[in-house]
């Protein structure tokens, strides 16, 4: 297990390095000029050049790239010559648009994304796996056909459509829920747990409709296949109860693909649920990333891209480790 963790940790660092280089290259050689955007609307060529020097864009490509990497392992100096400021570790740079420390921007946006991701994942996992298992146990019956039909509808509904319909019906027409406010960040804040749930509930549903439909189909198909395995027939022949057969043997062996999906989906969500955050005006990582990308704000875009890649790779490692404990047929070497 230790050697496995070391190998995966090394692979994670290599992948993050590749992601950072690709992202940095795309922005550096892209059509947008961050110096012009940072300078403002009324800008002379001299002021654009001054902005380019202040942002460090006048330096060679690899000098800029290695300066970025140096901030990941220690503090570094930022700013124009003669006006440098020390940027404490971890230094992700300063925004080209607001001159705000990118680390502070990430720290402010991450709690919103966490609130959105954790609630949505719990909702679609419980609904998707639960109904998928129920459909598998009722294979061919009316319950199975109804669940499969509902999941087919759900998987065809894009998040923007679901989100806008939810806002129109439950916020605009019925008034059952308030529009999402950026004042509520955590379930442990002053507003309380109830206000936190109310604030993010529609956003959770918008995400859960699509994802739970996918989990229903994957869970149903995989559990039906698992129920036909030899070890399941052996368990039935031994006279074990249906509950023990299904939950102790069947679910434990058939849940591994769901864990893979869950790890990847959770990692991607923690990198920013872009569409959902835009629709519900949640100022999380996805919302911040869109603003940064459209304005050519390289430090913010780099930071969020690296964070998203880290979450996805990290949860992949957790999934591999979880396999060894959940499915006895899987061994981690």
GIJO-V552852 format. One record per pair of residues at least 6 apart in sequence whose C-alpha atoms are under 6 Angstrom apart, sorted by the first residue. I is the first residue (numbers start at 1). GAP is how many residues later the second one is. D is the distance in whole Angstrom. If there is no record, write none. Layout:
I | GAP | D
I | GAP | D
This chain:
34 | 262 | 5
35 | 13 | 6
35 | 16 | 5
35 | 17 | 5
36 | 12 | 6
38 | 58 | 6
38 | 59 | 5
52 | 6 | 6
53 | 27 | 6
54 | 25 | 5
54 | 26 | 4
71 | 19 | 6
71 | 20 | 4
72 | 18 | 5
74 | 15 | 5
75 | 12 | 6
75 | 13 | 5
75 | 14 | 5
76 | 10 | 6
76 | 11 | 5
77 | 7 | 6
77 | 8 | 5
77 | 9 | 5
77 | 10 | 6
78 | 6 | 5
78 | 7 | 5
92 | 10 | 6
92 | 11 | 6
93 | 9 | 6
93 | 206 | 6
94 | 6 | 5
94 | 7 | 5
94 | 8 | 5
95 | 7 | 6
95 | 204 | 6
96 | 201 | 5
102 | 198 | 6
109 | 175 | 4
109 | 176 | 5
110 | 174 | 6
112 | 73 | 6
112 | 172 | 5
113 | 171 | 5
117 | 152 | 6
120 | 84 | 4
120 | 88 | 6
124 | 84 | 5
124 | 88 | 4
128 | 84 | 4
128 | 87 | 5
128 | 88 | 4
129 | 87 | 6
129 | 90 | 6
132 | 84 | 4
132 | 87 | 5
132 | 88 | 4
133 | 87 | 6
135 | 9 | 4
136 | 84 | 5
136 | 88 | 5
138 | 6 | 6
151 | 62 | 4
154 | 55 | 6
154 | 56 | 5
154 | 59 | 5
155 | 55 | 5
155 | 58 | 5
159 | 47 | 6
162 | 44 | 6
163 | 43 | 5
170 | 6 | 5
171 | 6 | 5
180 | 19 | 5
187 | 6 | 4
187 | 9 | 5
223 | 31 | 6
226 | 28 | 6
252 | 74 | 6
253 | 74 | 5
263 | 52 | 5
264 | 48 | 6
267 | 44 | 5
267 | 45 | 4
268 | 44 | 6
271 | 37 | 4
272 | 13 | 5
272 | 14 | 4
273 | 13 | 5
274 | 12 | 4
274 | 13 | 6
277 | 10 | 6
278 | 9 | 6
289 | 12 | 6
292 | 9 | 6
324 | 6 | 5
324 | 7 | 5
